[in-house]
Amino acid sequence: MQAALERFLKYVTYDTASAYEAQDYPSTPNQKSFAQMLAQECRQLGLRDVKVDDYGYLTATLHATPGYEGAPAIGFLAHMDTSPDLSGANVRPRVVANYDGGDITLDPEQGIVLSPGRYPSLTAYVGQTLVVTDGKTLLGADDKAGIAAIMEAMAHLLAHPEIAHGKIRIGFTPDEEVGNGVKYFDAQGFGVDFGYTLDGGALGEFEYENFNAAQARVSVKGVSSHPGSAKDVMVNAALIAAEYAMALPQGETPANTQGYEGFYHLRAQSGTVERAQLTYILRDFEQDGLQRRKAMMLEVAKRLNARYGEGTVAVELQDQYANMAQRLEEHPQVKHLALEAMAQLGVTPVVMPIRGGTDGAMLSTRPDGFPCPNLFTGGHNAHGRYEYLVAESLEMAAKVICRIVHLAAQAD
């Protein structure tokens, strides 16, 4: 399945960064162009029912092996967009064969180095093949590695009809990185019993629980005046916004938390004397914990309004997604298939919580959705210039897909 790497190297050359606050869907037109290219590739492979809808969702079908039409229908999903946090344009991937365990210079002019001293995960891949950036952009393994693994698995199954499987559906989504990946996705029309997202990291990672999530927009109104005559007149919205940020628990930020610890994350801020705005995302594995964080956001606003005047600070809260753990507990076979597939392939499962969310997390908790945990792809250090992919892990991800569908058909 070495072609998985070739697919990946092709896919990352497409700039598909999504955009925050965009009014269009998808948020950037390049995502839909990428979907059209992938659709053509699906048709060339021999997949059926290939469609790119008006929202940019690409779906396709691999029909069941004759005699296995009664096996569970399984979906495999990945997202086409890359994070807008760093440029995804003009990505120039570099393949590092037989990695020696040392520093990898990404950009010699800027002195940008991918080092195991800073990223110790590298030490696990000595002797393997890595794909790195040129230090100027992200790589796009999140989540074009997932797309490559799914496409390679479909190609393998089509080339080997002796591998029995039920109906398989693939789905590639836009705008996952900005929280809207399945906003318009027709989950019922997708027509599966359960699914898996390929949107994970290191070899063996398997995730079926995730954060409960909300977004908070904090708006601050000030009063501008000439600074020379501002005493008892000026109300500086930018300073009040800074005061608001510092009033939240400083130890509960992404840089200070791990594992099952939740956080408040200041994603963006802007401001002048007259007006300021803070945008937060709130995350907690427990629903009670998320409610506590939302209450804290409102409490800080209340305290500041008592000091500066009612209406100075306003907080708008919006729930985003929920923990999929309960839904997966109701469907244990979905977890069992993935764990058994990895075990048969000699992969040690690494069960861990998602410190974020996936399209699958949203689909798992939607009333019209389906159980959809998350599988590894071999990507590391997403959303930045130090992102890298392990080619052998990518190939194994494609093999795990093939083994899952075969096990599901046999179990039926």
N, C-alpha and C positions, 0 to 999 in steps of 0.2 A: 504493500500500500504506500510505496514511496511517492506516488502521484499526489498524495495529500499535501505534501510540502510544495510541489509545483503549483497546485491550485492556490495555496495560501500566498505564495510569492506573487502570483498574478493578482489576486484579490486586493492585496494591500496597496497596489498602485492606484486604486480608485479612491478618490477623496469623497468620503461619505459622512463627514462630520455633521452631526445634528446641531440644532441651535436652540438655546433657551429663549423663552418668551416669544417665539415665532407664532404667527397667526395661521400659517399654512400647515397642511398635513399631507405628506411629510414636511418637516420643518425646513428641509433643504432639498432642492430638486435633484441633486446628484444621487440621492438615495434611490429615487425611482429609476434613474438611468441604470444604476447598478443592478437593480431588481430585474430590469429588462434584459440585461446581459446574462444574468444568472438563469432567467427563464429560458433563454435560447440554449444555454448549456444543459438545462434539464431536458429539453426536447431532444437534443443530440444524444443524451444518454439513453433515452427511451422511456423516461417517466411520462405519465399520463396526466390528464386534467390540469395541465400547467396554466396558471393564471396569475396575472398581476392586476390587482383591482385598483379602483380609483384612489385608494389611500396608500398604495404602494406595497401592500402585502403580497408576497409571492407564496403561492401554495402549489403543491404537486403531489401526485400519488404514484406509489409503486404497488400494483395490485398483488393480492395474495398468491402464493404458489398454489397451483391447482390441488384441490383437496384440503386446503387449509383456510378456506374462506371463513370458517367459524372461529378462527383464532382471534384474540383481541386485536383491535385496530390500535396502532401505536403511532404517536406523533413525535417528531424530532424538530426542535425549533432553535433558531439562533437569530441574533439581530444584526442588521446590515450597517447600522450607524456606528461611528466612533465618537469618543468623547469630544465635546467642544473645548475642553480645558486646555488642550494643546493641539497645534496644527496637525491635521491628517493629510495635508496636501504635499505632493511631491515626496512621498515616502520612498526612501531608498533602502530597502532591506539588505542586510549583509549576512551571508551564511558563514558561520564559523564551524568548520568541520573538526572533529576530534578535539574538542575543547580541552585545554591543558590545565585548567584550574586557576589560571592567573587573571590579571587585569585585562580587560578588553577596551582598547581606546576607541571611542565612538567618533569623537571630533577632536583631532590633534590640535587644530588652531585654537579652539576654545578650552582645551584641556578637559574635555568631558570623558570620563572613564567609568565603565561598568565594572565594579570591583567586588570580589567576594568579601572584602572587608566590610563593605557597607551592605551588600546583599548576599548574605551567607547561603541562601538557597542555591546559588551557583555551584557550590561545592558538591552537590548531589549529582551533577551532570558531567563530571570529568569523563572525557572519552566520547561524549555524545555530540550531536550536531545542534548548534544554537542558531537562531536567527535574531539579529540585533538591529538597532536603528543606526543612523548616521549622526545621532546626537542632536538633530535639529527638529525632529518631529516625534510623535508617538509611532508605534509600530502598527497597531490595529489588530493584534491578536485577540483583543476584546472588541468584536467577537468574530472576526473573519476566520479565526482558527476554528470556531464552532461550525461555520458554514463549510469550510474545507473538509472537516471531519465528516459531516453529514453527506456532502456530495460524494466524497470518496467511498463512504459506506454504501451509498446507493449504486455507485458504479460497480463495486465489488459484488453486490447481490445480483445485479443484472447480468454480470459476467459469469456468475456461478449459480445457475438455477437449481442446482442440487441442494442448496441451502434453503430448507423449508422456512417459510415465514408467513404471517398473516398480512393483512393490509397495512401499509405504511404511508403515513402522510408527513410531508415536510412543510415547514412554514418559516419564512424569513421575514422579519419585522423591521420597520423603521423606528427611529425615535426612542429606543429603549433607554439610551443614556440621559435623556431629558425627562424620563418618567412617563412617557406616553406610548410605550411599545405596543401594548395591546388595547389601546383606547378604543379603536374601532374594529378590533379583530372579531370575526364571526366564529366564536368558539363552538357553538352548536353545529354550524355548517362545516367546520373542520372535520367533524365526524370521527372522533377517536374515543377510545375508552380511557386512555391515559396517555401521558407524554413525558418527554424529558427535554429540558433545555441543555444545550451544549454551550455553556457560558461560564465555565469554571476555570480553575488554575492548575495547580501541580498535579502530576500523575497520581491517580487514585482518589482525588477529591470527589466526595459525593455529599451533596447538601440537600436536606429536606426540611430545614427550618431557617427562618430568616427574621429580620427585624419587622416589627410593626412600625409604620412610617407615617409622618405628617410633615407638612410644610407650614411655616409661619412667616407672614409678612408684617414687619413692624414699621409703621409710618409715624413720623415725628413732625409736628408743626411748630415752627418758630416765629419769632418776630424780628425783622431786620431793622437796623437803624445805623446811623453813622457811628463808627466806633469811637469817635471823639466825644459823642454825647450819648453814649449807650447805657450809662448807669441807670439801673432800675427800669430800663426800657427794653433792651435787647434780650431776646430769648433765643439762644443759639441751638438750633435743631441738631446740627452736626455733633456738638458736644453732648447733648442729651442722648443722642444715639450711642455715642461711645460709652456713656454712663450706663445705658441699658445693657450693652454688651458685657461690660465688666461686672454687672450685678448678677449675671448667670453663673452657675457653678463652674469655676475655671478648670477644675480637674476633670470635668465631664465633656471633653472635646475629643474629636477623633485622634488627635496626637497624644492623648493621655489615656486611651481606653483600648481594650482588646477583648477577645473571646465573647462572653455574653454580656459585656458592659455596654450600656447605651450611651448616647451622647446628644449634645446640642452642637450643630455645625453651622457657623456663620459662612454661608456660601457666597454672599455678595453684599456690598454696602455702597451707598452713594449719599452725598449730602451737601447742603449749603446751610447758611444761617436760617433761611426760610423753611427749608424742607429737607428731610433726610429719610432714608429707607434702609432697612436691614432685611435680608432674606435668609431664613434659617431652614435647615431640615432637622427634624427631630426623629430619633431612632431608639427603640427599646424592644427587647425580645418578649417582654411581658406587656400585655395590653394595659394593665394597671400602671406599669411604669411609664408608658406613653402618655396616659392621662395625667400622671403626675407632672410630666414635663410640660404638657400643654397648660396645666394649671399654673406652673411656675412662670411661663411666659406672660400670662395674664396678670399674675400677682406683681411682677416687676413693673408692668405698665401702670397698675393701680397705684403703686408707691410713688412712681414718678409723676403721675397726674396729681397726686395729693401735694406734691412739692411745687410743681410748675403750673398747675391749672388743669381742670378737667378738659379732656379732648386733646391734650398735648401729644399723648402717645396712644396709638390705636394698634391692636393686634388682630390680624385676620388669620385664622387657622383652617387648614384643609387636610383631611386625611388622604393618604396616598395608597397605601397597601397594607396588608395584614400578614401575620405569620402563617405559613402554610402547614406547620407541623401537625395541627389537628386533622386536617384533611388527609394527610399522608398516613396518619395513624389509623384512619378508617379504611385504608386500602393498602394493607401490608405487602401485598404481592408486588406492588410497584417498586418498593424498596428491595424486596427479596431478589427480584430479577436482576437489578443492577449489581447488587453485591455478589450474587452467584456468578454473573457474567465476568466480573473482575477476578473473582477467585479462580475460575476455570482458566483464565488467561495469565495467571500468575501475578496479578496486580494486587497489592495490599491496599484495601479500601481505607481511605482517610475520611471518616465521617466528621463533619464540622459544620457549624452554623455559618450562614451567609451574612456577613456584616454589610448588608445592603439588600438589594432586591433584584429579582429577575422577572422577565416576562412570565416565567412559570409560576413564580410566587403569586403574581396577580391572577393568573388563570386558575390556580389552585383554590383561591378563596372567592372567586366570583360565583354567583349563583348558577350561571350558565357555563361554568368552566369545568376543568377536569384536573385530577392530580398530576403535578408536573414538577418533579424535583430536578436538581441540577447536576450535571456531570462535568468532569474535567476536560480541558482541551490542551493543556501544556503551556498555557500563557502565564507570564509572571509580570509583576510591576506595571499593571495596567494604568492607562491615562497619562503616561509620561514618557520622556525621552529614554529612560532606562528600561523600558519594556523589552522583554525578550520572550522567545518561544523555543521550546525544546521539541525538535522534529520527531524524535522517537515517541514522545508522549502524545503528540498529535496523531501519529499513526496508530497508536494503541487506542486512542479515543474512537477512531473509525472501527477498529476491531471490536470494541465493546458494544457499539451500536449493533453490529452484525450478530454478535453473540446474544444480545438481549432479545432481538426479534426471533432468533432461532429457538431460544429457550422458551419464549412465550408460546410459540407454535407447538412445541413438544408438550408443554404443560397442558395445553388445551386438549 
